[in-house]
Structures are given as structure tokens and as C-alpha cells.
């Protein structure tokens, strides 16, 4: 969806190469949480792109493409156990090379040291992803966000917007949150 001339310029002039050059075909991500560390979890968004666990390594199952300069973020809400152990789980990424059709799978452990005691201690990019997820949950009136308000997001987006002042997407998100809060 292109909503104005500025967005059209960004997509078709500045970012066109990324939409035309695929660097990974049928890209899939699988996150397996350790039951010793994670009591429960849920994926925010991606309901229409869900791939069954048993189909993760099935190369006949269609998945998404990743363009040059693009990234994909998967956001999970976790309820942690009191005792975490050393690992939260494992992340696997699988994709096919667009040139050779060779399939590559990468696996990494999720170290529990990535957990921060305070939201403000997390990186700006993490806080941004969490704010986008929370904003979407509030807008769609998710039962998980019943006790949350747009106004609660404002001080956090203000902080992120200061730290990422050069990022026009962050500034646009700040404007959207402020606009919705003013209604």
C-alpha cells in the first residue's frame, strides 16, 4: 500500500533494487522454546504465513522471499519459568539460494543472557519492534492488550525516536501513535 508521493518515491526510487533482487527464496524461521525456561509463548502476527513444524524442512512448502537489504522480524510474547537454565531455546532459519537452488539452514541457541531486567535496558531496535507489536495489538483490539492504552506507548516511542532520529520509519510511527492518541 502506497499512501502518498513520499512513500512512492521511497519504494520505487530508493528501495526498488531490494524489491527486485531476491537473496533468499522460501525463507522459513522456526523457534523452538525450551520447556525448562519458557512456560508459554505466542507469536505476534504472521497468522497468514504460519508453516507447520513438520513442514519446516519440506522444500515443497512455499514460504516467503527476502529481498536485498530487507529484514524480517518475528516477535514472540513469552511467559518465563522461575528457573531459566542456560538457554531459552533454538532458532533455525532455512532458505534457498535464488541462483543455485541450494538450501541452507542456520541454527543458533537463544542464550538467556539476552533477557533484560528493564525495558529501557533493551536495544532501541528491540524496543521499536515491541512498540510496533503493542501498537498493532491495541489497534486490533486484541484480548491480550485489553489493559493497555496508546498513551502508555508515547514515552517509549519518544525515547526510541530520539535514539533513532535518522530513521524516517521510526519518526512516522511516532506521528501515527501521537495521532491515534489525540483522537
C-alpha positions as CSV (number, residue, x, y, z in Angstrom):
1,X,0.0,0.0,0.0
2,X,1.5,3.3,-1.0
3,X,-0.3,6.2,0.7
4,X,1.5,9.3,-0.6
5,X,4.1,10.6,-3.0
6,X,6.9,10.5,-0.5
7,X,6.2,6.7,0.2
8,X,6.1,6.1,-3.6
9,X,9.5,7.8,-4.1
10,X,10.9,5.7,-1.2
11,X,9.6,2.4,-2.6
12,X,10.1,2.9,-6.4
13,X,13.2,5.1,-6.5
14,X,15.3,4.4,-3.3
15,X,14.3,0.8,-2.5
16,X,13.4,-0.7,-5.9
17,X,16.5,-2.9,-6.0
18,X,15.6,-4.6,-2.8
19,X,12.2,-5.5,-4.1
20,X,13.6,-6.9,-7.4
21,X,16.7,-8.7,-6.1
22,X,15.9,-11.8,-4.1
23,X,18.6,-13.0,-1.8
24,X,16.7,-15.9,-0.2
25,X,13.8,-17.9,-1.6
26,X,11.3,-19.9,0.6
27,X,12.8,-18.4,3.7
28,X,11.4,-20.0,6.9
29,X,12.1,-19.4,10.6
30,X,11.4,-21.9,13.3
31,X,11.7,-21.1,17.0
32,X,11.7,-24.0,19.5
33,X,11.5,-22.8,23.1
34,X,12.9,-24.8,25.9
35,X,10.1,-26.0,28.3
36,X,12.6,-25.6,31.2
37,X,12.8,-21.9,30.5
38,X,9.6,-20.9,28.8
39,X,6.2,-21.6,30.4
40,X,4.2,-20.3,27.4
41,X,4.6,-18.2,24.3
42,X,2.7,-16.8,21.4
43,X,3.8,-15.3,18.0
44,X,2.5,-11.8,17.3
45,X,1.3,-11.5,13.7
46,X,2.2,-13.9,10.8
47,X,-1.0,-15.8,11.2
48,X,-1.3,-16.0,7.5
49,X,2.3,-17.2,7.0
50,X,2.4,-20.0,9.5
51,X,4.2,-23.1,8.4
52,X,3.5,-26.3,10.3
53,X,6.5,-27.6,12.3
54,X,6.6,-30.8,10.3
55,X,6.8,-28.7,7.1
56,X,9.8,-26.6,8.1
57,X,12.2,-28.9,6.2
58,X,9.8,-29.7,3.4
59,X,11.1,-27.7,0.4
60,X,7.9,-28.2,-1.5
61,X,6.1,-25.9,1.0
62,X,6.0,-22.3,-0.2
63,X,7.4,-19.7,2.1
64,X,8.5,-16.1,1.8
65,X,11.2,-14.3,-0.2
66,X,13.7,-12.0,1.3
67,X,15.0,-9.1,-0.8
68,X,18.3,-7.4,-0.8
69,X,18.6,-5.0,2.1
70,X,15.4,-6.3,3.7
71,X,15.0,-8.0,7.1
72,X,12.3,-10.0,8.8
73,X,11.3,-9.7,12.5
74,X,9.5,-12.4,14.4
75,X,8.1,-11.1,17.7
76,X,7.1,-13.5,20.5
77,X,5.5,-12.8,23.8
78,X,6.9,-15.2,26.5
79,X,5.9,-16.2,29.9
80,X,9.1,-17.4,31.6
81,X,9.6,-20.1,34.3
82,X,11.2,-19.0,37.6
83,X,14.3,-21.0,36.7
84,X,15.6,-20.4,33.2
85,X,18.5,-22.7,32.7
86,X,21.2,-21.7,30.2
87,X,19.1,-21.4,27.0
88,X,15.6,-20.2,26.1
89,X,15.6,-22.4,23.1
90,X,16.8,-22.7,19.5
91,X,16.2,-20.6,16.4
92,X,16.5,-22.1,12.9
93,X,16.5,-20.2,9.6
94,X,16.2,-22.1,6.3
95,X,16.3,-20.6,2.8
96,X,17.1,-21.4,-0.8
97,X,19.7,-19.6,-2.8
98,X,17.9,-18.0,-5.8
99,X,20.9,-18.7,-8.1
100,X,21.9,-22.3,-7.2
101,X,18.7,-23.5,-5.5
102,X,20.9,-24.8,-2.7
103,X,19.1,-25.0,0.6
104,X,20.9,-23.6,3.7
105,X,19.9,-24.0,7.3
106,X,21.3,-22.0,10.1
107,X,20.8,-22.8,13.8
108,X,21.5,-20.7,16.9
109,X,20.8,-21.1,20.6
110,X,18.9,-18.3,22.3
111,X,21.1,-17.6,25.3
112,X,19.0,-16.4,28.4
113,X,21.6,-13.6,28.9
114,X,19.6,-11.7,26.2
115,X,16.9,-11.1,28.8
116,X,17.0,-7.6,30.2
117,X,15.5,-6.7,33.6
118,X,14.1,-3.4,32.4
119,X,12.5,-2.5,29.1
120,X,14.7,0.7,28.9
121,X,17.8,-1.5,29.1
122,X,17.0,-3.3,25.8
123,X,18.3,-2.1,22.5
124,X,16.4,0.6,20.6
125,X,15.7,-1.8,17.7
126,X,14.2,-4.3,20.2
127,X,12.1,-1.6,21.9
128,X,10.9,-0.4,18.5
129,X,9.8,-3.9,17.5
130,X,8.0,-4.4,20.8
131,X,6.3,-1.0,20.4
132,X,5.1,-1.8,16.9
133,X,3.7,-5.1,18.2
134,X,2.0,-3.5,21.1
135,X,0.5,-0.7,18.9
136,X,-0.9,-3.3,16.5
137,X,-2.4,-5.3,19.4
138,X,-4.1,-2.2,20.7
139,X,-5.4,-1.1,17.3
140,X,-6.8,-4.5,16.5
141,X,-8.4,-4.7,20.0
142,X,-6.6,-7.9,20.9
143,X,-7.8,-9.5,24.1
144,X,-4.1,-9.6,25.1
145,X,-4.0,-5.8,25.0
146,X,-7.3,-5.1,26.9
147,X,-5.5,-3.3,29.8
148,X,-3.1,-1.3,27.5
149,X,-3.6,2.2,26.1
150,X,-2.0,4.1,23.3
151,X,-1.0,6.8,25.8
152,X,1.3,4.3,27.5
153,X,3.3,3.9,24.3
154,X,4.1,7.6,24.0
155,X,7.0,8.0,26.4
156,X,8.6,4.8,25.0
157,X,8.2,5.9,21.3
158,X,9.6,9.3,22.2
159,X,12.7,7.7,23.6
160,X,13.2,5.4,20.6
161,X,12.5,8.3,18.2
162,X,15.3,10.3,19.9
163,X,17.8,7.4,19.7
164,X,16.9,6.6,16.1
165,X,16.3,10.2,14.9
166,X,17.8,9.4,11.5
167,X,15.2,6.6,10.8
168,X,12.2,8.0,8.9
169,X,10.1,4.9,9.7
170,X,10.5,5.5,13.4
171,X,9.5,9.1,13.0
172,X,6.5,8.1,11.0
173,X,5.5,5.5,13.7
174,X,5.8,8.3,16.3
175,X,3.5,10.5,14.3
176,X,0.9,7.7,13.9
177,X,0.9,6.9,17.7
178,X,0.6,10.6,18.5
179,X,-2.2,11.0,16.0
180,X,-4.2,8.0,17.4
181,X,-3.6,9.2,21.0
182,X,-5.0,12.6,20.1
183,X,-8.4,11.2,18.9
